[in-house]
Amino acid sequence: MTENTSPRRLAEIYFACWEAKDFAPLRAHLAPDCVFRGVFGVAHGPDEFLQGLGGMAAATDSLAVRARVADDTDVITWFDLGMGGAPVTAVANWTHVVDGLIAEVNVTFDPREILAASA
């Protein structure tokens, strides 16, 4: 594994793309069978993964990474998400890397304030 494909670096790329609302650079770092699981749904493969993330990014008002912890295959990023005019929500994002590619992302947070703001 090189520094460019470490879980920490891949998480940095993931969040930089989200902040820029440009996911073209992320596609090359996704495994062909990647899976995203989150509060609002599940996505399989790069196309669904990026489509879902793009939808989240479009509704994102702010994103501030608070902490990132990584080892050889996993990284957890704790961040604050402002979305849909709702109060900022704390989010945990677990990214699993296999052979230098993002294989799985699991995201968890309490969506109640975001859902209430969009109602």
C-alpha positions as CSV (number, residue, x, y, z in Angstrom):
1,M,0.0,0.0,0.0
2,T,1.3,3.4,-0.9
3,E,0.6,6.7,1.0
4,N,-1.8,7.6,-1.8
5,T,-4.0,4.5,-1.1
6,S,-3.8,4.4,2.6
7,P,-7.3,4.4,4.3
8,R,-6.5,7.8,5.8
9,R,-5.6,9.3,2.4
10,L,-8.7,7.7,0.8
11,A,-10.9,9.2,3.5
12,E,-9.3,12.6,2.9
13,I,-10.0,12.3,-0.9
14,Y,-13.6,11.2,-0.1
15,F,-14.3,14.2,2.1
16,A,-12.5,16.7,-0.2
17,C,-14.7,15.5,-3.1
18,W,-17.8,15.9,-1.0
19,E,-16.8,19.4,0.0
20,A,-16.0,20.3,-3.6
21,K,-19.3,18.5,-4.7
22,D,-17.1,16.9,-7.4
23,F,-16.9,13.1,-7.2
24,A,-15.0,12.4,-10.5
25,P,-11.7,12.1,-8.6
26,L,-13.3,9.6,-6.1
27,R,-14.4,7.1,-8.8
28,A,-10.9,5.7,-9.4
29,H,-10.7,4.9,-5.7
30,L,-13.9,2.8,-5.4
31,A,-13.8,-1.0,-5.7
32,P,-16.1,-2.4,-8.4
33,D,-18.3,-4.0,-5.8
34,C,-18.2,-1.2,-3.2
35,V,-21.1,-0.8,-0.9
36,F,-22.4,2.2,0.9
37,R,-24.7,1.8,3.9
38,G,-26.3,4.8,5.6
39,V,-29.3,6.1,7.4
40,F,-31.0,7.0,4.2
41,G,-30.2,3.9,2.1
42,V,-27.8,1.4,0.6
43,A,-25.9,1.7,-2.6
44,H,-24.0,-1.0,-4.5
45,G,-21.3,-0.3,-7.0
46,P,-19.5,2.9,-8.0
47,D,-22.5,4.4,-9.9
48,E,-25.0,4.0,-7.1
49,F,-22.4,5.0,-4.5
50,L,-21.5,8.2,-6.3
51,Q,-25.2,9.0,-7.1
52,G,-26.1,8.7,-3.5
53,L,-23.2,10.7,-2.3
54,G,-23.9,13.4,-4.9
55,G,-27.5,13.7,-3.5
56,M,-26.1,14.1,0.0
57,A,-23.6,16.7,-1.2
58,A,-26.3,18.7,-3.0
59,A,-28.2,19.0,0.2
60,T,-25.1,19.7,2.4
61,D,-24.8,23.2,3.9
62,S,-21.6,22.5,5.8
63,L,-19.2,19.7,6.6
64,A,-16.5,19.9,9.2
65,V,-14.2,17.0,10.0
66,R,-13.6,16.8,13.8
67,A,-11.4,13.7,14.0
68,R,-10.0,10.8,11.9
69,V,-8.6,7.5,13.2
70,A,-7.0,5.0,10.8
71,D,-5.2,1.7,10.7
72,D,-4.1,-0.5,7.8
73,T,-7.6,-1.3,6.4
74,D,-10.1,1.0,8.1
75,V,-10.7,4.7,8.9
76,I,-13.3,6.3,11.0
77,T,-14.1,9.9,10.4
78,W,-16.2,11.9,12.9
79,F,-17.6,15.0,11.4
80,D,-20.3,17.7,11.8
81,L,-22.9,17.8,8.9
82,G,-25.1,20.8,8.2
83,M,-27.9,19.6,5.9
84,G,-31.2,21.0,4.6
85,G,-31.2,23.9,7.1
86,A,-31.2,21.6,10.1
87,P,-29.0,22.1,13.1
88,V,-25.5,20.6,12.6
89,T,-25.5,16.8,13.2
90,A,-22.6,14.7,14.4
91,V,-21.8,11.8,12.0
92,A,-19.6,8.8,12.2
93,N,-18.2,7.4,8.8
94,W,-16.4,4.0,8.8
95,T,-14.5,3.3,5.5
96,H,-13.1,-0.1,4.8
97,V,-10.3,-0.4,2.3
98,V,-9.2,-3.5,0.4
99,D,-6.3,-3.6,-2.0
100,G,-6.0,0.2,-2.0
101,L,-9.7,0.8,-2.9
102,I,-12.7,1.8,-0.9
103,A,-14.7,-1.4,-0.5
104,E,-17.3,-0.4,2.1
105,V,-18.6,2.8,3.8
106,N,-21.0,2.7,6.7
107,V,-22.4,6.0,8.0
108,T,-24.5,6.5,11.1
109,F,-26.1,9.6,12.7
110,D,-29.4,10.6,14.2
111,P,-31.5,11.9,11.2
112,R,-34.4,13.3,13.2
113,E,-33.5,17.0,13.0
114,I,-32.6,16.7,9.3
115,L,-35.9,15.0,8.5
116,A,-37.9,17.5,10.5
117,A,-36.2,20.4,8.7
118,S,-37.2,18.9,5.3
119,A,-40.8,18.2,6.3
